[in-house]
Every structure is written in C-alpha cells, then in structure tokens.
Amino acid sequence: MVRDTPFARHLQEALEHLLRERSVSAAEWCRMTGVSFWEDDRLYAYLQDLYGYFYGDRKEPPVAPDPEAPPPEKFWA
C-alpha cells in the first residue's frame, strides 16, 4: 500500500479525501462495505488509524469492529 504505484497513490488520496471531507456517514459505509461502525466518529477514527498504519508511524493495523458486537447503548437513545 505504501509503494509508489498508481493503486497506492489512489488509496492514499482517497483516504486523505475521506478524512478531510468526512463525506461518508457510518450508515453509508455499512451499506457499501457491510462493516458497521455505528457512529461517524468511530468510522473516521478507524480510517485515521488505518492511514497512520499505511502512511504514518502506527506499528499495528487497526482492528475493524466485530460484526457480531451489538451497537453501543447510546445508539438506541
């Protein structure tokens, strides 16, 4: 992902755009990918961590949410 290839550059630009614009909601992300973050802030924290792993100094990849985990309590409020 960090090599100088068209795919790597496109991925970096796409992540930068998502992080800058926050143009996708957690619900839209779930419809597109099947991965539920339940809240926009959780989605963007994950994407920031992913960016840090690919292009920054993060040593370990972030852990995606458990698909079996129930939504947070405040989700139902």
Residue, then its C-alpha position, 0 to 999 in steps of 0.5 A: m500500500v505504501r509503494d509508489t504505484p498508481f493503486a497506492r497513490h489512489l488509496q492514499e488520496a482517497l483516504e486523505h479525501l475521506l478524512r478531510e471531507r468526512s463525506v461518508s456517514a457510518a450508515e453509508w459505509c455499512r451499506m457499501t462495505g457491510v462493516s458497521f461502525w455505528e457512529d461517524d466518529r468511530l468510522y473516521a477514527y478507524l480510517q485515521d488509524l488505518y492511514g497512520y498504519f499505511y502512511g504514518d508511524r502506527k506499528e499495528p493495523p487497526v482492528a475493524p469492529d466485530p460484526e457480531a458486537p451489538p451497537p453501543e447503548k447510546f445508539w438506541a437513545 
